[in-house]
Amino acid sequence: MDSLTLCVTNTMMKRWFQFFKQKAYDFRWAILSGVLVGTSYIPFPPWALIFCYAPLWVSVTDEKTSVKDAFFAGWVTQFILTLIGFHWIAYTAHEFGQIPWVLSIVALLLFCAFMHLYIPAATAIAVWMKRKFKISAGITLVMIALLHSLLERVWPAIFDWNLGYTLIWAKIPAYHLADVVGFLGLSTIILLLNAWIAYIWLQQSVLKKAFTHLGALVVVVAALVISGNIHGQGWNKFDGEVHATVIQANIGNLEKVYAEQGRGYQESITRRFTTLSQEAFVKFPNTDIFIWPETAFPDYLDQHLLGRKHTNILAEAMGAIGRPIITGAYSKDEKTDVKVDQSTYNALFLVDAQGNNLDKPYRKTELLAFGEYLPLSERFPILLKWLPFVSNFGRGHGPDVMKWKFNDDVIAWGGQVCYEGLDAAFTRGLEEKGADILVNVTNDSWFGYPFEPRQHLYMTLARAIEVRRPLIRSTNTGISTAILANGDVLQKSPLHEEWSGEFVLKYLKNAPSTFYVKMGHWDWAVYIAVLVLLALVGAVNARSRRS
C-alpha cells in the first residue's frame, strides 16, 4: 500500500470515527434507555423498570427535537434493547434454520432493526402532536406512554413481550393485579410510571415540586405492591387436586427433525419417553396422569391411526402403568377424498395407557411463521412447491378444551402448544370454554440458554394469573414447572437434562371468571379516550393561543 492510499484510508477512518462518535453523543440518552430496558427484562432483575424509558422520553420532549430525530432516537433504543434481550434469535436461526453463523448474525441485526418499531413510532407521533398543538412536555410524556402501550398490543411480533411480565419474574406482588387489567395493563402502568419519572426529572429546577411528585410516586408504587399482595391472597381456595407427572426427555434437535420427517429416531424417542415414565411411576406411585411435551410422541396418535408400530410400543410399555397421558403428537384427518389436502397437525392428545383417545385432540391453532407454516401459502399454494423445505402444518380451530373423567369429576384441560401460551386472548378463550387446568406443552431446544427459556417460561405462567387457573408446563429440554391459581410456582426442572417431577395441581371447581376475562382486556379503549381528550385539549389550547 503506497503512502497516498494509506493517507486516504486513515482520513476516511477518522471521518467515520468522528461521525459515529458524534451520533453516539447526539443519541446518548436513547442508547442509555436501550441498555436500561434490555438489562431490566427477564432474565435480568428489573432494576431500572420504572425509569428505563425516561432518558429517551426526556430527550425527545426537548423543544429542538424534530419528529425525525424523535423517531430515530426511539429506533436506537429499540435496536439496543432487542440486541440485549433477544440476541438468541441468532442461535435459533443457526440451529433451527441451519443458517451459517454469519447469516444468522445478519438475521439478528435485521430483527433488531425492525421488530420493535412501535417504540420509535410512539415517540414520533407524540412529538408531532406536541409540535402541532403546542402541548406541554408533561402531557407529551403521558401521550408517549399511552401510544407505546397501544402500539405494542397491535404490532406484529414473533415474541409478544411487555414489561408487565417482569413483575411475576421478580415476584413483585403487583403482578396479582393482572387478573384485573392483564399483564398488558400492568405494562401500561409501568410505562406511565416511566413518564412520571421523566416529568420529575424535567422539574428538577423546581425542587419542591419535584420532591412532591417523587413522594407521590413512591406512595403509588407502594400501594400497587401492597394491594397486589392482599388481592392475591383471595385466591388461596381449592376444592380439587390431581397428581400430574411431567416427563422431560431432553431429545436433541437432530433427533426431533429426523423424527418429524419420518427419517428415523421415532422408535428410540418413543422408548425414551415410556422408559422415563416407567421410572417416574416407581418414584411417584400416586401419579394420576402423565404430561409429555410438544410432539413428544413422534408419530400420529389419532384413534383411526392406532395399531401402528409406535402406538403399539406406547401401549405395550404404558399398559402396565395404567395411567392416561397428555402428550404432544401429530394428527391427521381420516382420508375421505384424495383431492382434499390431508394436512398434518401439531396436536395435543389426551389418551389412555393403550393410546385410545379419551377426547378429540386439540390441534395447534397459532402456528409459528416459517417454522410451522409458510406465510401467504394458503392464498398462493405455489409457494409450497417453490419452498418445499419449510414445514407446513394444518391450522386447528382453537382454543378448545379436552375433558377427562377423573374419579367422580370431569376435568377440562385447556391446551396450549408452545407460543400459544403467550397469547392472552387465546387463554381467555380457554377459560370461557370452561378450562379447569391449563396445560402448556413446548419445545425450547432451538433457543439456547439462558434467556429465551426463562422469558418463555414466565410469559406463559402469566396466563395462569390473568384467568386464575392452575397451569402445568411440560417441555422437552426445560424449563418444566407448574403454577397454581394463587401464583405459587412449584418446582422447576433443570435445563437440558432428562428429568421427571410430580406436581400436585390444586384447583377450584367451577372457578369464577376474573374481571380481566370479563371486562379488563378492554382497557385499551380507556387509553384511546384519554389520548383523544389530550389531543383535543391541546388543539383548543393551540387555537386560543393563536387568537
C-alpha positions in Angstrom: 0.0 0.0 0.0 1.6 3.3 -1.1 1.7 6.4 1.1 -1.2 8.2 -0.7 -3.6 5.3 -0.3 -2.6 4.9 3.3 -3.2 8.6 3.9 -6.7 8.5 2.2 -7.6 5.4 4.2 -6.6 6.9 7.5 -8.6 10.1 6.7 -11.7 8.1 5.8 -11.4 6.1 9.0 -11.0 9.2 11.1 -14.1 10.8 9.5 -16.2 7.7 10.1 -15.0 7.6 13.7 -15.9 11.2 14.2 -19.3 10.6 12.6 -20.2 7.7 14.8 -18.8 9.5 17.9 -21.0 12.5 17.2 -24.1 10.3 16.6 -23.4 8.4 19.8 -23.3 11.7 21.6 -26.4 13.0 20.0 -28.4 9.9 20.9 -26.7 9.1 24.2 -30.0 9.1 26.1 -31.6 6.8 23.6 -28.6 4.5 23.9 -28.9 4.6 27.7 -32.6 3.7 27.6 -31.9 0.8 25.3 -29.4 -0.5 27.8 -31.7 0.1 30.8 -34.7 -1.7 29.1 -32.5 -4.6 27.8 -30.9 -5.2 31.2 -34.2 -4.9 33.1 -36.1 -7.6 31.3 -36.1 -11.4 32.0 -33.7 -13.0 33.0 -32.1 -9.8 34.5 -33.6 -8.3 37.7 -35.9 -5.4 36.8 -33.6 -2.9 38.5 -34.5 0.0 36.1 -38.1 -1.0 35.5 -39.8 2.3 36.4 -37.3 4.6 34.8 -35.8 2.7 31.8 -37.6 4.7 29.1 -37.2 8.0 31.0 -33.9 9.1 29.3 -35.3 8.6 25.8 -38.6 10.3 26.6 -36.9 13.3 28.3 -34.6 13.8 25.3 -37.4 13.8 22.7 -39.5 16.4 24.6 -36.8 19.0 24.1 -38.1 21.9 22.0 -35.4 21.4 19.4 -36.2 17.8 18.8 -37.8 17.2 15.4 -40.2 14.3 14.5 -37.4 12.7 12.5 -35.0 12.9 15.4 -37.6 11.5 17.8 -38.2 8.5 15.5 -34.5 7.8 15.1 -33.9 8.1 18.9 -36.7 5.6 19.5 -35.2 3.4 16.8 -31.8 3.4 18.5 -33.4 2.4 21.8 -35.4 -0.4 20.3 -32.3 -1.7 18.4 -30.2 -1.9 21.5 -32.8 -3.4 23.8 -33.6 -6.1 21.2 -29.9 -6.9 20.8 -29.5 -7.3 24.5 -32.7 -9.1 25.4 -33.3 -11.2 22.2 -29.9 -12.0 20.9 -30.9 -15.7 21.0 -32.6 -15.1 17.6 -29.1 -15.6 16.0 -28.8 -19.0 17.8 -32.3 -20.0 16.7 -31.6 -19.0 13.1 -28.4 -21.1 13.1 -29.8 -24.1 15.0 -33.3 -24.3 13.6 -32.8 -22.8 10.1 -29.3 -24.4 9.7 -28.1 -21.0 8.6 -24.3 -20.2 8.8 -23.4 -18.1 11.8 -22.5 -15.1 9.6 -26.0 -15.1 8.1 -27.6 -15.8 11.5 -26.0 -12.6 12.9 -27.3 -10.7 9.9 -30.7 -12.1 10.6 -30.4 -10.9 14.2 -29.4 -7.4 13.1 -32.4 -7.3 10.8 -34.6 -8.5 13.6 -33.2 -5.7 15.9 -33.8 -3.1 13.1 -37.5 -3.8 12.5 -39.1 -5.9 15.3 -40.0 -3.2 17.7 -40.7 -0.2 15.5 -43.7 0.7 17.7 -41.2 2.3 20.1 -40.0 5.0 17.7 -43.5 5.3 16.2 -44.8 6.2 19.7 -42.2 8.9 20.2 -42.5 10.3 16.7 -46.3 10.6 16.9 -46.2 12.2 20.3 -43.6 14.7 19.2 -45.6 15.5 16.1 -48.7 16.2 18.2 -46.6 18.3 20.6 -45.2 20.5 17.9 -48.6 20.8 16.1 -50.7 21.6 19.1 -48.1 23.2 21.4 -48.6 20.5 24.0 -46.7 20.7 27.2 -43.8 18.3 28.0 -45.7 16.7 30.8 -48.7 15.8 28.6 -46.4 14.7 25.8 -44.8 12.2 28.2 -48.2 10.7 29.1 -49.1 10.5 25.4 -45.8 8.7 24.6 -46.6 6.1 27.3 -50.1 5.6 26.1 -49.1 5.4 22.4 -46.4 2.9 23.3 -48.9 0.8 25.3 -51.5 0.8 22.4 -49.0 0.1 19.6 -47.3 -2.8 21.4 -50.7 -4.5 21.5 -51.2 -4.5 17.8 -47.7 -4.5 16.4 -47.0 -7.9 14.7 -44.4 -9.8 16.8 -42.9 -13.3 16.9 -42.3 -13.0 20.6 -45.0 -10.9 22.2 -43.4 -9.5 25.3 -44.1 -6.5 27.6 -42.7 -5.0 30.8 -45.5 -6.4 32.9 -44.0 -9.8 32.8 -41.0 -8.7 34.8 -43.3 -8.4 37.9 -44.1 -12.1 38.0 -40.4 -13.0 37.2 -39.2 -10.8 40.1 -42.1 -11.9 42.4 -43.2 -8.3 42.9 -46.8 -8.8 44.3 -48.3 -6.2 42.0 -48.4 -9.0 39.4 -51.5 -10.3 41.1 -53.4 -7.3 39.7 -53.1 -9.0 36.3 -56.5 -10.7 36.9 -57.9 -7.2 36.7 -56.1 -5.5 33.9 -53.9 -8.2 32.4 -50.1 -8.1 32.0 -50.5 -5.6 29.2 -52.4 -3.4 31.6 -49.6 -3.8 34.1 -47.2 -2.8 31.4 -49.2 0.3 30.8 -48.9 1.2 34.5 -45.1 0.7 34.3 -44.9 2.9 31.2 -46.9 5.6 32.9 -44.6 5.4 35.9 -41.7 5.9 33.5 -43.4 9.0 32.2 -43.9 10.3 35.7 -40.2 9.8 36.5 -39.3 11.6 33.3 -41.6 14.5 34.3 -39.9 14.7 37.8 -36.6 14.9 36.0 -37.8 17.8 33.9 -38.9 19.6 37.2 -35.6 19.3 38.9 -35.1 23.0 38.8 -38.2 23.4 41.0 -37.1 21.1 43.8 -40.2 21.4 45.9 -42.5 20.3 43.0 -40.1 17.6 42.1 -39.9 16.1 45.6 -43.7 16.4 45.9 -44.1 14.3 42.8 -41.4 11.9 43.9 -43.1 11.3 47.2 -46.5 10.7 45.5 -44.8 8.2 43.1 -43.4 6.3 46.0 -46.8 6.1 47.6 -48.4 4.9 44.3 -45.7 2.2 43.9 -46.1 1.0 47.5 -49.9 0.9 47.0 -49.6 -1.3 43.9 -47.3 -3.7 45.8 -49.5 -3.9 48.9 -52.8 -4.1 47.1 -51.4 -6.8 44.8 -50.3 -8.8 47.8 -53.7 -8.5 49.5 -55.6 -9.3 46.3 -53.5 -12.4 45.6 -54.4 -13.9 48.9 -58.0 -14.1 47.9 -57.2 -17.0 45.5 -56.0 -19.4 48.2 -59.1 -21.5 47.7 -59.1 -25.1 46.3 -61.5 -28.0 46.4 -59.9 -30.4 44.0 -56.5 -31.8 43.1 -54.8 -34.0 40.7 -51.3 -35.5 40.7 -49.6 -34.9 37.4 -46.1 -36.1 36.5 -44.1 -34.3 33.8 -41.6 -36.2 31.7 -38.7 -34.1 30.2 -36.7 -36.4 27.9 -34.2 -33.8 26.6 -34.4 -35.0 22.9 -31.8 -33.5 20.7 -32.7 -31.2 17.8 -31.4 -33.5 15.1 -33.4 -36.4 16.5 -36.5 -34.2 16.6 -36.1 -33.1 12.9 -35.4 -36.6 11.7 -38.4 -38.0 13.6 -40.7 -35.3 12.2 -39.6 -36.1 8.7 -40.0 -39.9 9.3 -36.3 -40.5 8.7 -35.5 -42.2 12.0 -35.3 -41.9 15.8 -39.1 -42.4 16.2 -38.7 -45.7 18.0 -35.9 -44.5 20.2 -37.7 -41.3 21.2 -40.9 -43.3 22.0 -39.0 -45.7 24.1 -37.1 -43.0 25.9 -40.4 -41.4 27.0 -42.0 -44.6 28.0 -38.9 -45.7 30.0 -38.7 -42.4 31.8 -42.4 -42.7 32.6 -42.0 -46.2 34.0 -39.1 -45.0 36.2 -41.1 -41.9 37.2 -44.1 -44.1 38.3 -41.8 -46.0 40.6 -40.8 -42.7 42.2 -44.3 -41.2 42.1 -46.8 -44.0 42.5 -49.6 -41.5 43.3 -49.4 -40.2 39.7 -52.9 -39.7 38.2 -51.8 -38.5 34.8 -48.6 -38.1 32.8 -47.8 -34.9 30.8 -45.4 -35.2 27.9 -44.1 -32.2 25.9 -44.8 -30.9 22.4 -44.6 -33.7 19.7 -43.1 -36.0 22.4 -44.8 -38.9 20.6 -43.1 -38.7 17.2 -46.0 -40.2 15.2 -49.7 -39.9 14.6 -51.9 -40.7 17.6 -55.4 -40.3 16.2 -57.9 -43.0 17.1 -58.2 -44.1 13.4 -54.4 -44.5 13.1 -53.8 -46.7 16.2 -52.1 -50.0 15.6 -49.0 -48.5 14.0 -45.6 -49.6 15.2 -45.0 -46.7 17.6 -48.5 -46.7 19.1 -48.0 -50.4 19.8 -44.7 -49.6 21.6 -46.6 -47.0 23.6 -49.4 -49.4 24.6 -47.0 -52.2 25.5 -44.9 -50.0 27.7 -47.6 -47.9 29.4 -50.3 -50.6 29.7 -48.8 -51.9 32.9 -48.8 -48.5 34.5 -52.4 -47.9 33.5 -52.3 -44.1 33.7 -53.6 -41.7 31.0 -51.2 -39.3 29.2 -51.5 -35.8 27.8 -48.9 -35.6 25.1 -47.9 -33.6 22.0 -48.1 -35.7 18.8 -49.1 -35.5 15.2 -52.7 -35.6 14.0 -54.2 -36.2 10.6 -57.8 -36.4 9.3 -59.2 -39.6 8.1 -58.7 -39.9 4.3 -62.0 -39.4 2.7 -61.1 -37.7 -0.6 -57.7 -37.9 -2.3 -58.4 -34.4 -3.8 -58.6 -32.8 -0.4 -55.4 -31.7 1.3 -54.7 -34.0 4.2 -52.7 -31.7 6.4 -50.6 -32.9 9.3 -51.3 -31.1 12.5 -49.2 -30.3 15.6 -51.6 -31.6 18.2 -52.2 -32.3 21.8 -53.8 -35.6 22.8 -55.5 -37.0 25.9 -55.1 -40.8 25.7 -55.4 -43.8 28.0 -52.4 -46.1 28.6 -53.3 -48.0 25.4 -53.3 -44.9 23.2 -57.1 -44.7 22.9 -58.3 -41.1 22.6 -60.3 -40.0 25.6 -61.4 -36.9 23.9 -60.8 -35.3 20.5 -57.3 -33.9 20.1 -56.6 -30.2 20.3 -54.8 -29.1 17.1 -52.5 -26.2 17.3 -54.1 -23.0 16.0 -51.5 -20.3 16.3 -48.7 -21.5 14.1 -45.1 -20.2 14.0 -44.3 -18.4 10.8 -41.6 -20.2 8.7 -41.3 -22.9 11.4 -44.8 -24.4 11.1 -46.3 -22.6 8.1 -45.3 -20.6 5.1 -46.9 -17.1 5.2 -49.2 -16.5 2.2 -49.1 -20.1 1.2 -52.8 -20.5 1.9 -53.5 -17.8 -0.7 -50.7 -18.8 -3.0 -50.1 -22.6 -2.8 -47.4 -22.4 -5.5 -45.1 -21.1 -2.7 -45.1 -24.6 -1.1 -43.6 -26.0 -4.3 -41.0 -23.3 -4.5 -40.0 -23.7 -0.9 -40.6 -27.3 0.0 -38.2 -27.3 2.9 -40.5 -25.1 5.0 -42.8 -27.0 7.3 -46.5 -26.5 6.6 -48.7 -27.8 9.3 -52.5 -27.6 9.2 -54.2 -24.9 11.4 -56.5 -26.0 14.1 -59.7 -24.3 15.4 -58.8 -23.5 18.9 -59.0 -22.5 21.6 -60.6 -25.7 22.9 -60.6 -28.0 25.9 -60.1 -31.7 26.4 -62.4 -33.3 29.0 -61.2 -36.2 31.3 -63.3 -38.2 33.7 -61.4 -38.3 36.9 -62.9 -40.1 39.8 -66.4 -38.5 40.2 -65.4 -35.3 38.4 -64.7 -34.2 34.9 -61.6 -32.0 34.5 -61.4 -29.8 31.4 -57.8 -29.3 30.3 -57.1 -26.1 28.3 -54.4 -26.9 25.9 -51.7 -24.5 24.7 -49.0 -25.6 22.3 -45.7 -23.6 22.6 -46.2 -19.9 21.9 -49.9 -20.1 22.2 -49.2 -19.6 25.9 -48.1 -16.0 25.1 -51.4 -15.0 23.7 -53.7 -13.7 26.4 -56.7 -13.7 24.2 -56.2 -17.4 23.4 -56.1 -18.3 27.1 -59.2 -16.2 27.8 -60.9 -18.3 25.2 -59.8 -21.5 27.1 -61.3 -20.1 30.3 -64.5 -19.2 28.5 -64.7 -22.8 27.2 -64.6 -24.0 30.8 -61.0 -24.9 31.4 -60.2 -26.1 34.9 -56.5 -26.5 34.4 -54.2 -25.1 31.7 -51.6 -27.3 30.1 -48.8 -25.9 28.0 -46.5 -28.2 26.0 -43.5 -26.8 24.3 -40.0 -27.5 22.9 -37.5 -24.7 23.7 -34.4 -26.7 22.5 -34.0 -24.4 19.5 -33.5 -21.2 21.5 -30.3 -21.7 23.5 -29.5 -20.8 27.1 -30.4 -19.0 29.3 -32.5 -16.0 28.0 -35.4 -17.4 25.9 -36.2 -20.4 28.2 -36.8 -18.1 31.2 -38.5 -15.5 29.1 -40.9 -18.0 27.6 -41.5 -19.7 30.9 -42.7 -16.6 32.9 -44.6 -15.2 30.0 -46.5 -18.5 29.8 -47.0 -18.7 33.6 -48.5 -15.2 33.5 -51.6 -16.6 31.8 -52.5 -18.5 35.0 -52.8 -15.2 36.9 -54.9 -13.5 34.3 -57.6 -16.2 34.3 -56.8 -17.6 37.8 -56.4 -21.2 36.7 -53.5 -23.5 37.5 -51.1 -24.1 34.7 -48.7 -27.0 34.2 -45.9 -26.7 31.6 -44.1 -29.7 30.1 -41.1 -29.1 27.9 -38.6 -31.2 26.0 -35.5 -29.6 27.4 -36.8 -27.3 30.2 -38.0 -25.4 32.0 -40.9 -27.6 33.1 -43.0 -26.5 36.1 -46.5 -25.6 37.3 -48.1 -22.6 38.9 -51.3 -22.5 41.0 -54.1 -20.0 40.6 -52.8 -18.1 43.7 -49.4 -17.5 42.0 -47.4 -20.2 43.8 -44.8 -21.6 41.3 -43.9 -25.2 42.1 -40.6 -27.0 41.5 -38.8 -26.2 38.3 -36.8 -28.6 36.1 -33.2 -28.1 35.1 -32.3 -27.1 31.6 -31.1 -29.6 29.0 -31.3 -32.6 31.3 -33.6 -35.7 31.5 -36.0 -35.1 34.3 -39.3 -36.1 35.8 -41.3 -34.5 38.5 -44.7 -34.8 40.2 -46.9 -31.8 40.7 -50.0 -31.6 43.0 -52.3 -29.4 41.0 -54.8 -27.9 43.3 -57.7 -26.2 41.6 -61.1 -24.7 42.3 -64.1 -26.4 40.7 -66.3 -24.1 38.8 -63.9 -21.2 39.5 -65.4 -17.8 38.7 -64.2 -15.7 35.7 -61.8 -12.9 36.6 -62.6 -9.2 35.9 -59.8 -9.3 33.3 -61.6 -12.1 31.3 -65.0 -10.3 31.5 -64.0 -6.7 31.0 -60.4 -5.8 31.9 -59.0 -6.7 28.5 -60.9 -3.7 27.1 -58.6 -1.3 28.9 -57.2 -0.1 25.6 -60.5 1.8 25.0 -59.8 3.9 28.0 -56.3 4.7 26.8 -57.6 5.8 23.4 -60.2 8.0 25.0 -57.5 9.7 27.2 -55.3 10.2 24.1 -58.2 11.8 22.1 -59.0 14.0 25.1 -55.4 15.1 25.4 -55.2 15.9 21.7 -58.5 17.9 21.9 -57.3 19.9 24.9 -54.0 20.5 23.0 -55.8 21.7 19.9 -58.1 24.0 21.9 -55.2 25.5 23.7 -53.3 26.0 20.5 -56.2 27.8 18.9 -56.7 30.0 21.9 -53.1 31.0 21.8 -53.3 31.9 18.2 -56.3 34.0 18.7 
